[in-house]
Amino acid sequence: MGQNQQEKISQTADPAVSSVSAKTILLVEDDLPMVKMYSTKFKTEGFNVETAYDGEEGLVKLAEKKIDLVVLDLMIPKIGGMDVLEKVRTNERLNKIPVIILSNLSQDQDIKKAKELGVQHFLIKSNYTPSQVVAFVKSYFPS
């Protein structure tokens, strides 16, 4: 098994430490330090975390796993984040899954298109701390 595959496996939640009722977040992000930071933060807050390093892998994980919410970067390899979002929104099984955009893109047209596709939160990475991003995610799951 290659180092990249080992890193990917290490990013998934350990079922032994996750509570049965924990929600599963799919983090679609190609920047490994960001993936590590957000995975750790979400796990610390009690979430299960699945990761995908490109849009294609994200769509595969959405098809294969039960995902409760997606945190999606727009600038990702293979299939861009906006195309992933469009595919999610046109898939009857997936279209109700909340998606939060977490990106460095801040063009009005990107924000407008994402909102038209049902994105509630379009977060610019540099404007939010990991704790603030987790707070947005938690707001989707009232206790």
N, C-alpha and C positions, 0 to 999 in steps of 0.2 A: 504494500500500500504506500503510495507516495505521500510526501509531507503535506501537500495541499489537501488530499483526501483526509488525512489524519486531523488537520486543522478544522475541516468542515465537520467531521464527526464530533470533535471536541466542543463544537459550538451548539450542539443540540442539548436539550435539557436532559438531565439524569432522572429517569422516572422514580428512582428510589428517594430522591429529595423533593420531588414535585408533589404537591397535593393533588388529590384526585379531581378536585373541582377547579384546578388551575386552568386558566385560559391559555391558548396557544397563539403566539405571535409569529408571523412569518416576516422576517427581516430580509428584504431584497436590496442588497447593497454590495458593491464590488470593492470597496475600500476596507481591507482587512483590519486595520486599527479601529475604524468606526464599527465594524461588525463585532469585534471583541469588546469594545467599550459598551455598546448598546446591549449586546447579549448578556454581559455581566450585570448591567443595570436592571434589565428586565427580569433576569433570574433572581436577583436580590429582592426584587419586589414581588416575587412569587409566580411569575409567568413561566410557562414552558416556551422555549424559543427554537424555532426552525430557521435556518439561514439558507439563502440562495445568493450566489455571487453574480448572477446574470438573469435576464428576463426569462430566458428559456427554462432554466432551472427553477425559477420562481413559479412558472406555470405548471411544471411537472409536480412540484410539491403541493401546489393548490389542488391538483387533480388527485393526488395520492393520499393526502393527509387531511385531518379535520383542523382547519385553520379558523380561528375566531376573529383575527384582525391582521391586516397587512400594513407594514411600514415599508414604503416603497420609494426608492431613489428614482429619479427620472433618467439620469445619465449612467446607464448600465449597459454592459456588452450584450451582444447577440440580438436581443429584442429589447428595445428601449422601454423605459418605464411607462410612458404614455400609451404605447401599444399594448403593454401588459394590462394597464388599467382598462383600455377599451375591450380587450378580450375577456377580462373578468366581468365587466358590466354587460356584455352580450351573452354570457353563459348563464343559463337559467339556474344552475346549481350554485354558482359562485357569486351572482350579482348582488346578493344581500350582505356579503362580507364587507365590513367597514374597511376603508383604505385611507391611510394617512400618508400624504406625500411629505418626505423629508429630503430636501434637495438643495443644491446651491443655485439652481435655476430660479430666477425671480421675475422673468418676463411676464408682463400682464397677460399676454396671449396664453402662456402655459397655465397660469393660475385660473384664467377664465375657462379654458378647456377642461381642466381637472374638476373645477366646480360643476360644470355642465355634466360631467360624468359621475357626479355624486360624491366627490371628495369633500368632507366636512372641514378638514384641516390641511392646509398647504403650508408647511413649516420650512422656512429657510434655515439651513443647518447653522449658519453663523449667528443667527438671532436667538437661538434657544439652547439652553443647557440640557444635558441628558435627563436631569431630574424634571425639567419642564416637559420634555417629550414624553416621559413616562406618565406624567400627570395627564397629558392629553389622552394617552392610551387608556389609562385607568378610568377616565370619564365615560368611556364606552361601556364599562362594566360596573354599574352601581352595585354596592354591596347590599 
